[in-house]
Structure formats: structure tokens, C-alpha cells
């Protein structure tokens, strides 16, 4: 960006494509930091990315040069970044590991964020796994990027509460805000040539596996709380939790735990009934899931009460399961 309102010395190339990158990029532009370039995904790759957002319009409107790539480790991408002579490469919401030649391009540091309290929840989909596992607290960590995933020195860290109403989207919104907080803390230090950092304790590390859309199938023999966590962890902007109905995917986009409905004598997990207010209820191992929004493959999303009239009819059973990955 040109004509800075502040005498800022940190020249930044920003790399991002996920929704969590929106808030920190907006902050840098609002504060008129010297953002010399934006690297993001090309349209086809961006469309395939769960939670992907197009950052180019805002960047280009602010006069920031943009580069769309399929793979950031392509030689052409490295040449483009090198031409910008960045002091700082800031990587936010990016799933591709950067190779050593890219990590060595910035004059000062290559920094990134991981949406967990590292070294816990290293690996893929940390927010989704935290909700699935019933965590009430997660976090976000700014690290010095290394060739290995999520192992770099910790620069700053924030805790993030997870409420029973949170979904993967709302937690990622909190993640983006904590990234802004950490930039406010760290960038003024970087301008003075200071980078606070501490080693991770690898003995405390946990590593989570990659998630695939087909992993979202609900196992109704799990507890009500586990299934509710499963649904809210996989909803928008992710591919969604689903059951199989008449050979088709039935996505459950929103649900409540229905703790007030405790008696289910005579019903097996996966059985569908309707409550007095017209909501569809699906039996679990210890209670009910109330479906608030559902969608049958090939159809549109329906509010729960409408789904109860056409899809989730009393007497239906969704018990066929493929298991929930551990």
C-alpha cells in the first residue's frame, strides 16, 4: 500500500485463503501497514476449500498486488514473492506447507497461525476436532513457520472459549479476532527488530488427522452430546454431518441436544419421532437430537418442522451407520 499514514517499516506479503484470514487482512489494511502483496488460491482450488474466501477484491481495491496460485511452492510464486522483498511473510488460513526456499525469503521472519493451543491439536482441522471432542476451551497460536507442520517456536498465543452453541463457523470467527489481537501485540515489536519466541514442548503434542467429507456420517449409537458436537463441528462452511435416507445423503445442518426429552422407551438409536411442536427428533443412545435444519441430497435446505413433514417422518429409522472416526 502507498502513502502510509504511519511510519511503518515492516513490509508484508500476506498469504491466505480461509475465512480466518479475512479479519487480520482487514486489520492490516485499516492500519495502513505496508502490505506489498497478497498470495491466495486460484478460483478452482478456492472453491474446493472448505471455508475458503476470496480476499482479492478487498486487496485490489486497496492497491495491493495479488497472485492466485494452485500451489504456493511453484517456482513462479517464489519469484513473485521474492520480487516484493518482504520483511515478513504472514501466512493465515493456508493448508499447504511452505518449502524451505519460501520460508527463507522474508528478511525478518515467516509467521503463521494455527487454531489451537499448540502443541495440542497439531495437524488438520483443529477447530473441528476440538468441537467433536467436546472441548470447552481451544485457542490460537502464532508461530515461526518451519518445514514441518505446526512445530515452530511460539510467538504469541490466545485462549478461545467454546460454548454449547458454537459451531465451526463461530469458532473460526473468534480465531480471526485473536489473530488481530496477536498482530497488535507482535507487529510493533517486529518493527523494532524484536521477535518473542519460545520452543514448543513436543512431549505435550497431539496430532489430528485430515478430515474428508465422507467422514461426516453420524453414528446414532453415540450419546446425544457427542452427536450434537459432531453436527455443530461439521456444519457450514464445512461439508456437513449426514445420515443415509433411502440411499441418499441427508445432511443435518443444525440441531439441538434436546436434553429435556429424556424418555425414549421402545425406541432404538436412529429412530425418528415428532415432538408436540412439530420438530423431528432422532433417538441417540441416551436421548434425542432435535433437527433444526436438514437437506436431502438433490434438494434444498429445509427448516426442521418442514423436514418433519416430508423427510424425517415418524417411523423412519436412520440406524445404518459407518462409524465415527476416533
Residue pairs with C-beta under 8 A, 6 or more apart in sequence:
1 29
1 32
1 33
1 34
1 35
1 62
1 63
1 64
2 63
4 32
4 34
5 32
6 31
6 32
8 32
8 33
8 34
8 191
9 34
9 87
9 191
10 33
10 34
10 87
10 88
10 108
10 187
10 190
10 191
11 34
11 36
11 84
11 85
11 86
11 87
11 88
12 28
12 33
12 34
12 35
12 36
12 86
12 87
12 88
12 89
12 90
13 35
13 36
13 37
13 38
13 39
13 81
13 84
13 86
13 88
13 89
13 90
13 106
14 21
14 24
14 25
14 28
14 35
14 37
14 38
14 39
14 59
14 64
14 90
14 92
15 38
15 39
15 40
15 72
15 89
15 90
15 91
15 92
15 94
16 24
16 25
16 38
16 39
16 40
16 55
16 91
16 92
16 93
16 94
17 40
17 41
17 45
17 46
17 49
17 52
17 53
17 55
17 93
17 94
18 49
18 51
18 52
18 53
18 92
18 93
18 94
18 95
18 172
19 51
19 52
19 53
19 93
19 169
19 172
19 173
19 176
19 237
20 51
20 92
20 93
20 113
20 115
20 172
20 175
20 176
20 179
21 53
21 55
21 92
21 93
21 94
21 176
22 53
22 55
22 176
23 173
23 176
23 177
23 179
23 180
24 90
24 92
24 176
24 179
24 180
24 183
25 35
25 38
25 55
25 58
25 59
25 92
26 58
27 180
27 183
27 184
28 35
28 183
29 35
29 58
29 59
29 62
29 64
33 187
35 59
35 62
35 64
36 64
36 65
36 84
36 85
36 86
37 64
37 65
37 66
37 67
37 80
37 81
37 84
37 86
38 55
38 56
38 59
38 64
38 65
38 66
38 67
39 66
39 67
39 69
39 72
39 77
39 80
39 81
40 46
40 54
40 55
40 56
40 66
40 67
40 68
40 69
41 49
41 52
41 68
41 69
41 70
42 68
42 69
42 70
43 54
43 68
44 70
45 70
46 52
46 53
46 54
49 95
50 237
50 238
50 239
51 93
51 168
51 172
51 237
51 238
52 237
55 66
56 66
56 68
59 66
60 66
65 84
67 77
67 80
67 81
69 76
69 77
71 77
71 96
72 94
72 96
72 98
72 102
73 96
73 98
73 99
73 102
77 102
78 101
78 102
78 105
81 89
81 102
81 105
82 105
85 107
86 105
86 106
86 107
87 106
87 107
87 108
87 190
88 106
88 108
88 109
88 110
88 111
88 190
89 98
89 102
89 103
89 105
89 106
89 109
89 110
89 111
89 145
90 111
90 112
91 98
91 110
91 111
91 112
91 113
91 145
92 112
92 113
92 179
93 113
94 112
95 124
97 147
97 148
97 149
98 110
98 145
98 147
99 147
100 147
102 110
103 110
103 145
103 146
103 147
104 110
108 190
108 193
108 195
109 144
109 190
109 195
110 144
110 145
111 142
111 143
111 144
111 145
111 155
111 186
112 142
112 143
112 145
112 152
113 140
113 141
113 142
113 143
113 175
113 179
113 182
114 122
114 126
114 140
114 141
114 143
114 150
115 126
115 127
115 138
115 139
115 140
115 171
115 172
115 175
116 122
116 126
116 127
116 130
116 138
116 139
116 140
116 141
117 137
117 138
117 139
117 141
117 157
117 159
118 141
118 143
118 150
118 154
118 157
118 200
119 150
119 151
119 200
119 201
119 202
119 204
119 205
119 206
120 204
120 205
120 206
121 129
121 130
121 138
121 206
121 208
122 149
122 150
122 151
122 205
122 206
122 207
122 208
123 149
123 150
123 207
123 208
123 209
123 210
124 208
124 209
124 210
124 211
125 208
125 210
125 211
126 138
126 208
127 138
127 168
127 171
127 172
127 175
127 233
128 168
128 211
128 233
128 234
128 238
129 208
129 211
129 233
130 138
130 162
130 171
131 162
131 166
131 167
131 168
131 171
131 229
131 232
131 233
132 229
132 230
132 233
133 229
134 225
134 226
134 229
135 162
136 161
136 162
136 163
137 159
137 160
137 161
137 162
138 159
138 160
138 162
138 171
139 157
139 158
139 159
139 160
139 178
140 157
140 158
140 160
140 175
140 178
140 179
140 182
141 154
141 156
141 157
141 158
142 154
142 155
142 156
142 157
142 179
142 182
142 186
143 150
143 152
143 153
143 154
143 155
143 200
144 152
144 153
144 155
144 195
144 197
145 152
146 152
151 200
151 202
152 200
153 197
153 198
153 199
153 200
154 197
154 198
154 199
154 200
155 182
155 186
155 195
155 196
155 197
156 182
156 185
156 186
156 196
157 182
158 178
158 181
158 182
160 171
160 174
160 175
160 178
162 171
164 228
164 257
166 232
167 232
167 233
167 235
167 236
168 232
168 233
168 234
168 235
168 236
168 237
168 238
169 235
169 236
169 237
186 195
186 196
189 195
189 196
209 325
211 238
213 239
213 240
215 325
216 230
216 234
216 239
216 240
216 241
216 242
217 241
217 242
217 243
217 244
217 321
217 322
217 323
217 324
218 227
218 230
218 231
218 241
218 242
218 243
218 252
218 318
218 321
218 324
219 227
219 321
219 322
219 323
219 324
220 227
220 243
220 269
220 270
220 282
220 283
220 284
220 285
220 318
220 319
220 321
221 269
221 284
221 285
221 321
222 230
222 284
222 285
222 324
223 284
223 285
223 286
223 287
224 257
224 258
224 259
224 284
224 285
224 286
224 287
224 288
224 289
225 257
226 324
227 255
227 284
227 289
228 255
228 256
228 257
228 289
230 241
230 324
231 241
231 252
231 253
231 254
231 255
231 289
232 254
232 255
233 241
234 240
234 241
235 241
235 253
235 254
236 253
240 251
240 252
240 253
241 251
241 252
242 249
242 250
242 251
242 252
243 249
243 250
243 252
243 270
243 318
244 250
244 318
244 320
245 296
245 311
245 316
245 318
248 296
248 297
248 298
249 296
249 297
250 294
250 295
250 296
250 297
250 311
250 312
250 318
251 294
251 295
251 296
251 297
252 289
252 291
252 293
252 294
253 292
253 293
253 294
253 295
253 301
254 291
254 292
254 293
254 304
255 289
255 290
255 291
255 292
255 293
256 289
256 290
256 292
257 287
257 289
257 290
258 281
258 287
258 288
258 289
258 290
259 287
261 275
261 281
261 287
261 288
261 290
262 287
264 283
264 287
264 288
267 273
267 283
268 283
268 317
268 319
269 283
269 284
269 285
269 319
270 282
270 283
270 317
270 318
270 319
270 320
270 321
271 282
271 283
271 316
271 317
271 318
271 319
272 280
272 281
272 282
272 283
272 312
272 313
272 314
272 315
272 316
272 317
272 318
273 280
273 281
273 283
273 288
273 314
274 280
274 281
274 308
274 314
275 281
275 290
277 305
278 305
278 308
279 290
279 291
279 292
279 304
279 305
279 308
280 290
280 291
280 294
280 304
280 307
280 308
280 312
281 288
281 289
281 290
281 291
282 288
282 289
282 291
282 312
282 318
290 304
291 304
291 307
291 308
291 312
292 303
292 304
293 301
293 302
293 303
293 304
293 307
294 301
294 302
294 304
294 307
294 311
294 312
295 301
295 302
296 311
302 310
302 311
304 312
